[in-house]
Amino acid sequence: MSRVPLALLTCLVLLGCSPSRKEEPAQGMLKPGEVVRVDDGACAADKVRQITVGPPPADKTLPSPRISACVAR
């Protein structure tokens, strides 16, 4: 692995960022407070969908709510 991609990957890990995914993770795969970016074509060409997982509901049988918004790449 060359130094540039390794440095970029290290930077992303340290900043808590992640590259865009191609599809939204299944329910239960994300923790409350986690933010992911999904490039699934649902937003305009210069934007990606940002999904933020809300706090867990009082009823533990329900999944945590997800908030979706189109944001700049």
Helices and strands as residue ranges (DSSP letters): H 3-15, E 35-38, E 47-53, E 66-72
